[in-house]
Amino acid sequence: MSRSHPTLGAILTRRIAFFAVLAMVLQLAVIFFDYYWNVGELSRLYVEQETERLASGISVEGKSVRYQLPDSIRQRYQEQSTGYVARIRDASGALVFESCDDACESQFLPADVNPPDFWLRSLKPGKPLTLVGGRGFVVGNQRFLVDVATIDDPQNVVSSVFWNEVIEHMLVPMSILLVLVLGATLLSVRQALKPVRAAADAADNIDPMDARSHLNFDKMPREVAHLAIAVNRALERVGELMTSQKVLTSGIAHEIRTPLAAIKLELGNIDHPRARKAEDDLDDLVRFVAELTTLARLDSFDHGIFETVDLVALSASVVEQLAPWVYENHHSLEFCPHVENALVQGAPALLKDALRNLVENAVRHTPAGADILVSVGSNRVRVEDRHPGGMRQETSTSRGSDGLGIGLKIVRRIAELHRGSFRQSTSKLGHIFEIIFADQHRNRGSSATKKD
């Protein structure tokens, strides 16, 4: 898989972030039109935020009340003629803080009036703001009334009021929501895709030659399970096609063998040297048809019939079976096991065919008197031919004149079906042919899920 392809998590993150930013922009536009151009709402926000800043300087210790003007607003209320005035009173009307002369006192509520929790009066419509207002606070079980007033808002405090509202009621909540949504989405996607990743790993190890191979979709989300079911159906169709091919090749082999046998019988009745030459050519053709049919059948072989095979016992039986024929062709045959047993998962009939092909290949393509050695290791079977001078005739894989003899191709295909490899090499005395089996315990551990 190309690393240039983004992950599903990355795609969702980008899209969620994009729409979150878009939602913030739209909400900012709504807040701008609802607040910034709404003088009454801005005035209310101004009174709420400014009185809260002033009230933060109140401290109560027992019956003692102390006040210290916060640094953020110290310049506005300590200097004269700044356009901002404030007054703080306790429940009895006693002054706690005041930055106002007698003239501006007339704009605030009289001391003998029981103040409401919030009040506001606009002195001049429109912007810049010109207003008075107040708000009640409870600090240390005591109630305080904070009154403020501004004339034309010379420091444009209303802008900071507006942006505080944006930050506190839009940016901060939506940022927290975005983080939670992204985290929950990525976690959900990761959990939902776990069975999909497991199915992908299983798909890499699916053997189309094994009728039991399929994807397990029990724990998949419904949408992904449909894909797994479709893949399983495709595997079933492939299996049906392979079965049809196997039936076809078997039929072809049967139809061809009969006329070939009839031709050979007729040639046997002809007493002529050319008839004997034709019989030899016919034998090559019969062997070629048999090998071609075997190779075609291997392409539709079902791994489901594999079983545990002892390579030592299997090789010994093949050597015992072929020994008379090898001796008749003026060669010697020796069996040399290097282990007591060598267990692999495979098809005994195919493995016997492969070993038989190697021995027959060695007999047909070596001079008379050659020694043929069959040896078995823990995960391999080797066939060597040893003869004086190390000279060897062309093997079946190199014979290009007649196009016959595909025995070694069959051996290579059988090795591949057993997840192994087929190797050819030369030595000082002749040639070496090996079938090497992979670590099949590991292969079974990583293979696709099997049906019961």
N, C-alpha and C positions, 0 to 999 in steps of 0.2 A: 504494500500500500504506500502511495506517495505521501511523504511528509508535508507536501504543499497543500494537501487537502485539510481544511480545518476540522477540528473535532466538533461534535454536536454541542458540547458544553461551550466552546468558544463561539459558535454561531448564536446560541441562545443568549450568552452574555452580551454580545454586541447588540443584538436586537432589543433585549430588555433595557440596556443602557440607552440606546437611541430613543426608544419610546418614553423612557423616564425623563430624559432631557427635554424631549418634545412636550411632555406633560407639564414640566416645570416652566417652560417658556409660555405655554398657554395659560397656566395658572398665574404666572407673573403678570401677563397682560390683563387677566381678569382683575387681579388685585390692584393693578395700576389704575384701571378705569374705575373700579369700585371705591378706592381709597384716595388716590392722589388728586382726583378731580372732585371728590366729595368733601367739601370743606367741613360740613357737620361731623362726618366720620373722622376726619383728620383731627378736628378739635377734640373730639372725645378721646382719641388715642394719645394726643398730646397731653391732656390732663392726666390720664391714667399713668403714662410712663414717667412724666415729670414729677408727679406727686410721689410715685413709688421710689424714684431716685432720692428725693428729699427725705422720705420717711426712713430710708435705709440708714440715716445717720442718728436715729433715735436709739438710745440705750436706757434701760430701766434697771436699777439695782435697788431692790426693796421699794421704798417710797421715794427714792431719789431718781430724778430724771435728768439725763445728760444728753447733750446734742453736739454733734460734730458734723460740719458740712462736708459731704463727700467730695473728694478731689475732682471727680469728673465734672462737677457743676460749680466748683468753688468760684471760678472766675465770673460766672453769670450773676451770682447773688452776693458777692462781697464788694464788687465795684459799683459805683454810682452811675446812674443813667445808662444802663446796659440794655434797657428795654424789657427786663425780666424782674419780677418781684415775687416774693413768697412769704408765707406766714404759717407757723405751726402752733396750734393751741392744744391743750389737754382737755379733758371732759369738763373741767370746771371753768374753762375759758382762759386760764393762765397761759401767757405766752411762753413757748419753748424756743422759738426762733422767729426772727422777723428781719426782712430786708426791704422795708417799705416805710415811707413817711406818712404823715397824717392824710395827705391828699389822696394817695392810692388806697388808703384804708377804706375810703368811702365806696370803693368798688367791690370789696369783700362783704360777706355776710356779717351783720352786726353781731357783737359778742353775746348779746342776750337772746339770740335766736338759736333754737335747738337745731344744729346742722344735720342735713341728710347724709346718707353714706356717699352720695355722689351728686354734684351739682355743676352746672355749666351755663355760662351766659356769653354770647358773642357780642362784642362791643362794636364791631364793624364787619359787614358782610364781605365775603371774598377773601383772597389772599393778597399779601401776607396776613397771617393770622393776628387778630387783635381780640383777646378773650380773657375772661376770668373764670375760674372754676375751682373745685375742691373735691377732696375724697377722704373718707374716714378709714383709719387703720387701727388695729389693736396690737399693741406691743407690750409684752410683759403683763397681760391682763388689764392693761389700761388703754382707753380709747383716745386717739388723737385725730385732729382734723388738720389736714394739710391743704392750704389754699395757694394757688399760683395765678399769675397774670402775665401776659406778654402784650407789648405794643409793637405791632408790625414785625415781630419775630426777626430782629436784625441778624441773628446768627444762623438763621435758617434751620432751627432745631427741628422743624417739621419734616425735613428730609431724612434726618437720622431716625425720627419716629417712624417714618414710612419704611425705611430699610430694616429697622429692628423688627417691625411686623413681618416683613418678608422673610427675614432669617429665622425668626423664632417660630413662625406659623406655617412656613412653606419649606424652606431649604433644609432645616434640621429634621422635621418629621419625614419629608420625602427621601432624604438621604438615608435615614435609618430604615425606612421602608424598602428602599432600593437594595440596601445591603442584605436585609432579611429575605427579600424576594429572590435575589441572586443566589444567596446561600441555599435557600430551600429548593430552588430550581435545579442548581447544579447537583445537590445531594440526591434529589429525586431522580434526575437523569442518570446519575451514576448507578444508583440502586436498580433503576429500571433496565439499564443496559448490561447489568452483570450476566443475566442468562443469554443475552445476545452475544457478548464476548465469548462466553463458554461455547455457544453454538458455532461461532466463527472458528474457534480452536478445533472443535470437533469436525467442522467441515473440511479443514485442512487435512485431516487424517481419514476422511471418508474413502473407503475402497469401493469403487463402482463395480468391482468384480465380486463383492460380497453381498449376497441378497439380504443379509441381516443389518447392513449399515443404514442408519437413519439419524436424523436430528431429533433430539429430545426437546419438545416444546411445552412440557408440562408447566414450567415456571415462567414462561415468557409472557409478556403483555399480549393481549389479544391481537393487536395490529401486527406485531412481529411474528406471532405464532402462525398467522396466515402464510407468511413467507416460508417459514420452516415446513409447513404442511405441503406447500407447493414444491419445495425442494425434494421432500420425501416422495411425492408423486412422480417427479421427474426421475428420481433414482429407480423407482419401480418400473417406469417405462423403459429406462435404459436396460434394466435386468430382463424385461420381456424381449427387447430387441436382441440382446445377447443370446437368450434362449432360442429365439428364432434362427439366429445365425448358426448356432450350434446344430440345430436340427437340419438346416440347409446343408452345412458342410458334411454332416454325417450322410445325408442322402446322396450328395455328389460323390463322396468316397465309395458308397455302395454301388452306385451306378457305373462308376469308372472301373472298379475292380473286376466286375463280372466280364466285360468285354476283353479286358487285358488278360484275364485268366484264359479265356477262350482262344485268344491269339497265341498265347504261349503254348497251349495244348496243340494247336495246329502246327506251330513251328517245330514242336517235338516230333511230329510225324514226318518231317522233311529231313532226309539224310543228305545234308550239304553243308560245307564249311560256312557259307554265308548265312545259313539258318542259325548256326551256333552263334555267329556274331550278332545276328538280330535278337537272339535270346538274351545275350548279355546286355544289349542296349535296352531290351524290354525290361530286364530285371532292374536296371538303373531307373527306368521310367516308373516302374511299380514302386520302388523305394522312394522316388521323388514325390509321387502322388501321396504316399502314406505320410511323408514328412510334411508336405504342404497342408494336408488335412489336419495333422497334429498341430501345426502352427496356427491354423485358423481356429481350431478348437480352444487353444490356449487364450485367444483373445476374448473368449466368452466364458472363461473359467470362473467358477464361484468360490471365493475364499471361505465361504461358510462351511465347506466340507473339510477344512483343515483339521488335523489331529496331531497329537504328540508322536513324533517319529524318532526312533533311535538310529542315527546315521551309521553306527557300527554294525548293527544287525542287518540293516537294509543293504549296506555295501557288501557285507559277507554273502548275502543271498544272491546278489547280482553276480559277484565274482564266481560263486559256485555254479550258477546257471550258465555263464559264458565260458567257463574254463575249457570244456571239451571243444567248443568251436574255435577258441583261440589256439589250442594245441594243434587242431587240424590245419590251421593256417600257418603252422611252423613258427609260432611265437610262444613265449612263456608268460604266465600271469601270476603275480604275487600280490597278496593282500597283507597290509601292514597297518593295524590300528594303533594309534598312539595314546588312546584313552580307552577306558572300559566301556563307556557309553557317552554318546553325544546327542542330547535331546533337542529337537527343534520342532516348531509348529509347521506342518506342511502336509502335502498330499503324497502318500507313499508311491502311488502309481507314477506320478510325474517325476518324482525324484529317481525312481528306478529307470524311467525312460532317459533322463538326463545322464545318469551314470552309464547306462548301456550305450548311449550315443557316443560318449567319450571313449569308451573301450573299443567300440567298433571302429570309430574314427582312427584310433591309434593302430589297430590291426590293418586297416585298409591302406593306410598311407605311410607305412614304415617297411623297410626291407625285411625279408625273412630272417628269423633268428633274433628279432628284437625282444627285449625284456619290457614287459608292461607292468608297472607298479601302481597299485591302488592303495592309497593311505587315507586315514581319517583322523582329523584333529577335533578339538572341542567345538569348533564352529565352521569346519571346512572339510571338503572332500577333494582329494587331488589324484589326478591320473598322469603318470609320467611314462614316456616311452624312451628306452635306452638302447642304443645300438651302436656298433662300431663306427667310428668316424663322425657320429652325430648327424649323418645325412638323413634327410627326411623328404618324402615326396610332398606334393602340394596337398594341403588340407582342404577340407570341403569348403571352407570360407574363402579360399583363394582360387578355386577352380572357376575360371571364367569362360572356358571354351564351350562346355556343354550346359552350363547353368544349373546342373543338378547338384544334389548334395547340400542340404541346408540343415544338417544335423546340429552343427555348432550354433546356428541361429536359434534352433529350438532350445538348446541348452541354456543359451543366454536369456531367452524369454522365460524359461522355467525359473532361473535364478531371480529374475526381476519379480516374478509372481510371488516368490518367497521373500521379497524385500532384501534380497542379497545381490551379489555381483558375480560376474564370470570373468576370469582373468586368464590370459595366455602369456606365456613367457618361454624363453629358450634357456637351455643349459648346455654344457660342453658335450653331453651325451645324447641330447635330444630335445624334446619339448615338454612343457608342463602346462596342464590345464587344471584350473581350480574353480570350484564353486564355493564362495564365501558367504556365510549367513550372517545377517546383522544381529544386534542384540535384541532378540524378539521379546524379552520381558519388558524392555523399555517401550517397544512399539505397541505392545498390548496395553500398557498403561496409558498411552496417549492416543489410542485409537478412538474412533467414533463410537457412540453408544450403540449397543447391539439390541436387537429384539429378543424377547424371551423365546 
